Amino acid sequence: MNSNDADNAPVRRRLPPWLKRRIPAGAKLHEVTALLEELKLTTVCDGAHCPNRGECFARGTATFMILGERCTRNCRFCAVEPGQLPPPRADEPQAVAEACRRLSLRYVVITSVTRDDLPDGGAHHFARTIDAVRRVCGGARIEVLTPDFQGDTAAIDTVLAAHPDVFNHNVETVGRLYGDVRPQADYRRSLDVLAYVGRRGGDILSKSGLMVGLGERPEEIREVMHDLRRVGCDILTIGQYLAPSPNHYPVARFVEPSEFDLWRREGEALGFAAVAAGPFVRSSYNAEHVFTDAQD
């Protein structure tokens, strides 16, 4: 490596103590892994290199990622690789429902890669998956974490018509960083999606998530929180960004737990029905508990 290469190499930051945790082991973790392999299902736990994967699998939970293993977008924070995708798997909704039945899930989170190649962005596949889970696990609550569907309100209506309990769409970061972090997304479009869900969703709760540690300023975090409340977002999650690899967007800083407590308190003061904020918080992490908090 020459000196120029060394100067341009990504900085690898040592994890602080509050971001180190033991990886759980046990029969349940292996059971969930084997079930997913048997049913040929993908989870965001694996696809996004989630740090909570072991804990969630050990508890018998997983966040199902439908519509393929690759994405039509190339966000610099995300571990899911971009690439061409086959048509949606016809039996995937039934496979997700079967996994939910065998895991006896009371709360089901369904997300997807972004499918800009499909006319409806995969909205009908979302609806079919919700319907399949409801038929098999009638008492389960269902949360969806969707892409922006390129702002197509007809696609959003398709998902809303299946009546998930929570409609989640993440803004991910502050508006100023979108060009670097999410070059194929649009901050205002994401807010418009959430505003539309708030207007048309009836009793469906709206939810959004934000990563911190990418170089945003405190006043920008507050601006996002105010923007989300302005469009009627009910639930907010805030977690630490962790780069999946040295080639992804670099971590600018590790946010201390006390700062997450500050954001949680500020979010609650703004009127969010529930705020989950912490180093390991992710959109679907402990989603059932966050949903329950929002209803109290």
C-alpha positions in Angstrom: 0.0 0.0 0.0 1.4 3.4 -0.9 1.1 6.5 1.2 -1.9 7.8 -0.8 -3.8 4.6 -0.3 -3.1 4.8 3.4 -4.4 8.3 3.5 -7.6 7.4 1.8 -8.2 4.2 3.7 -11.4 4.2 5.8 -10.9 4.8 9.5 -11.9 1.8 11.6 -13.1 2.9 15.0 -12.7 0.7 18.1 -16.1 -0.1 19.7 -16.7 1.6 23.1 -17.7 -0.6 26.0 -21.5 0.0 25.7 -21.4 -1.4 22.1 -19.9 -4.7 23.1 -22.1 -7.6 23.9 -22.0 -11.4 24.2 -23.5 -13.4 21.4 -26.2 -15.7 22.8 -26.2 -19.3 22.0 -28.7 -22.1 22.5 -31.2 -24.5 21.0 -33.7 -21.8 20.0 -31.1 -19.9 17.9 -30.3 -23.0 16.0 -34.0 -23.9 15.7 -34.8 -20.5 14.1 -31.8 -20.7 11.8 -32.7 -24.2 10.6 -36.4 -23.2 10.1 -35.4 -20.2 7.9 -33.1 -22.4 5.8 -35.8 -25.0 5.4 -38.4 -22.5 4.2 -35.9 -20.6 2.2 -36.6 -17.4 3.9 -34.5 -14.3 4.3 -34.3 -12.1 7.3 -33.1 -8.5 7.7 -31.3 -9.9 10.8 -28.9 -11.6 8.4 -29.2 -9.3 5.4 -28.4 -6.2 7.3 -25.8 -7.7 9.6 -28.0 -6.7 12.6 -26.0 -6.7 15.9 -29.2 -8.1 17.7 -29.5 -11.1 15.4 -28.3 -13.7 18.0 -30.5 -12.2 20.8 -33.6 -12.2 18.6 -33.1 -15.6 17.2 -32.4 -17.0 20.7 -35.8 -15.5 21.7 -37.5 -17.2 18.7 -38.1 -14.0 16.8 -37.0 -12.7 13.4 -37.8 -9.9 11.0 -38.7 -11.4 7.6 -37.3 -9.7 4.5 -39.4 -10.5 1.5 -39.0 -9.8 -2.2 -35.4 -11.1 -2.6 -31.9 -10.8 -1.2 -30.6 -8.0 -3.3 -31.8 -4.4 -3.7 -32.4 -2.1 -6.7 -30.9 0.8 -4.7 -27.4 1.1 -3.3 -27.6 3.0 0.1 -24.1 3.4 1.5 -25.1 2.4 5.1 -26.8 -0.9 4.2 -25.3 -4.4 4.0 -27.9 -5.6 1.5 -26.1 -5.8 -1.8 -27.5 -4.1 -4.9 -28.2 -6.2 -8.0 -30.8 -7.6 -10.4 -33.6 -9.6 -8.9 -36.0 -12.4 -10.1 -39.8 -12.0 -9.9 -41.3 -12.2 -6.4 -41.4 -15.8 -5.1 -45.0 -16.9 -5.5 -45.0 -19.1 -2.3 -43.1 -16.7 -0.1 -46.2 -15.3 1.7 -47.2 -18.8 2.7 -43.7 -19.6 3.8 -43.6 -16.6 6.0 -46.9 -17.6 7.5 -45.7 -21.1 8.1 -42.6 -19.8 9.9 -44.8 -17.5 12.1 -47.0 -20.5 13.0 -44.1 -22.8 13.9 -42.4 -20.1 15.9 -45.8 -19.2 17.6 -45.1 -15.5 17.0 -47.4 -13.0 18.6 -45.8 -10.1 16.8 -44.6 -10.3 13.2 -42.4 -7.8 11.4 -42.2 -7.9 7.6 -39.8 -5.8 5.6 -38.3 -6.0 2.1 -35.6 -4.9 -0.2 -36.5 -2.0 -2.4 -38.0 -3.2 -5.7 -38.0 -0.2 -8.0 -38.1 -2.7 -10.9 -41.7 -3.7 -10.1 -44.6 -1.6 -11.2 -46.1 -1.4 -7.7 -42.7 -1.7 -5.9 -43.8 -5.0 -4.3 -46.9 -3.6 -2.6 -49.2 -6.5 -3.6 -46.6 -9.0 -2.3 -46.6 -7.2 1.0 -50.4 -7.4 1.1 -50.4 -11.1 0.2 -47.9 -11.8 3.0 -49.9 -9.9 5.6 -53.1 -11.8 4.5 -51.3 -15.1 4.7 -50.0 -14.5 8.2 -53.4 -13.4 9.3 -55.0 -16.6 8.0 -52.5 -18.7 9.9 -51.8 -16.6 13.0 -55.1 -14.7 13.4 -54.2 -13.2 16.8 -50.7 -11.9 15.8 -50.0 -8.2 15.4 -48.3 -7.3 12.2 -45.8 -4.5 11.5 -44.5 -3.7 8.0 -41.3 -1.8 7.3 -41.6 -0.7 3.7 -39.6 1.2 1.1 -40.9 4.5 -0.2 -42.6 2.9 -3.3 -41.2 6.0 -5.1 -44.0 7.9 -3.5 -46.7 5.9 -5.3 -49.8 6.4 -3.2 -51.7 3.6 -4.9 -48.9 1.2 -3.7 -49.2 2.6 -0.2 -53.0 2.1 -0.4 -52.5 -1.5 -1.3 -50.5 -2.2 1.8 -52.9 -0.2 4.0 -55.8 -2.1 2.7 -54.3 -5.3 4.1 -54.5 -3.5 7.5 -51.2 -4.1 9.3 -51.1 -2.8 12.8 -48.0 -0.7 12.2 -46.8 0.9 9.0 -43.1 1.7 9.3 -41.0 3.7 6.9 -37.6 4.8 8.0 -36.2 8.2 7.2 -32.8 6.7 8.3 -30.8 10.0 8.5 -31.0 13.7 8.4 -31.9 15.5 5.2 -28.5 17.0 4.6 -26.8 13.6 4.4 -29.2 12.0 2.0 -27.1 12.7 -1.1 -24.1 10.8 0.5 -25.9 8.1 2.5 -29.1 7.5 0.5 -28.5 8.9 -3.0 -31.5 7.2 -4.6 -33.9 8.3 -1.8 -35.5 11.6 -1.0 -36.0 13.0 2.5 -39.2 14.9 1.6 -40.6 11.9 -0.2 -40.2 9.7 2.9 -42.0 12.3 5.0 -44.7 12.4 2.4 -45.1 8.6 2.7 -45.6 8.9 6.4 -47.9 11.9 6.1 -50.1 9.8 3.7 -50.2 6.9 6.1 -51.2 9.2 8.8 -54.1 10.6 6.7 -55.3 7.4 5.2 -54.3 4.7 7.7 -57.1 5.1 10.2 -56.1 3.2 13.4 -52.9 1.9 11.8 -49.9 3.4 13.7 -47.1 5.0 11.7 -43.5 4.6 12.7 -40.1 5.7 11.5 -36.5 5.2 12.4 -33.3 7.3 12.5 -29.7 6.3 12.7 -27.2 8.6 14.5 -23.4 8.7 14.4 -23.1 9.5 10.6 -22.0 13.1 11.1 -25.4 14.7 11.8 -25.6 17.7 14.1 -27.9 17.7 17.2 -30.1 20.5 15.7 -30.6 18.3 12.6 -31.8 15.4 14.8 -34.3 17.7 16.4 -35.4 18.9 13.0 -36.1 15.4 11.9 -38.0 14.7 15.1 -40.1 17.8 14.6 -40.7 16.9 10.9 -41.9 13.5 11.8 -44.3 14.8 14.4 -45.5 17.4 11.9 -46.6 14.6 9.5 -48.3 12.7 12.3 -45.7 9.9 12.9 -46.7 7.9 16.0 -43.6 5.9 16.9 -39.9 6.8 16.6 -36.8 4.6 17.0 -33.2 6.0 17.2 -30.2 3.8 17.2 -26.4 3.9 16.6 -25.2 3.5 13.1 -22.6 0.7 12.7 -20.9 0.4 9.3 -21.3 -3.2 8.0 -17.9 -3.1 6.4 -14.9 -0.7 5.9 -16.3 0.0 2.4 -19.6 1.4 3.7 -20.3 4.9 4.9 -18.0 5.5 7.8 -19.1 6.0 11.4 -18.4 9.6 12.5 -18.9 9.0 16.2 -20.3 6.6 18.8 -23.2 8.2 20.6 -23.1 7.7 24.4 -26.2 6.1 26.1 -26.9 9.3 28.0 -27.4 11.1 24.7 -29.9 8.5 23.6 -31.8 9.1 26.8 -31.9 12.8 25.9 -33.4 12.0 22.5 -36.0 9.7 24.0 -37.1 12.3 26.5 -37.3 15.0 23.8 -39.2 12.7 21.5 -41.7 11.9 24.3 -42.1 15.6 25.0 -42.8 16.2 21.3 -45.8 13.9 21.6 -44.6 10.6 20.0 -46.8 7.8 21.4 -43.6 5.7 21.9 -39.9 6.4 21.5 -37.2 3.7 21.6 -33.7 5.2 21.7 -30.4 3.4 22.5 -27.2 2.1 21.0 -28.7 -1.2 19.9 -32.1 0.0 19.0 -33.2 -0.9 15.5 -36.6 -0.5 13.8 -37.8 -4.0 14.5 -35.8 -4.6 17.7 -38.3 -5.2 20.6 -41.0 -4.0 18.2 -43.8 -5.7 20.2 -42.8 -3.9 23.4 -42.6 -0.5 21.5 -46.1 -1.2 20.0 -47.5 -1.9 23.5 -45.9 1.3 24.9 -47.6 3.2 22.0 -51.0 1.9 23.0 -50.7 2.6 26.7 
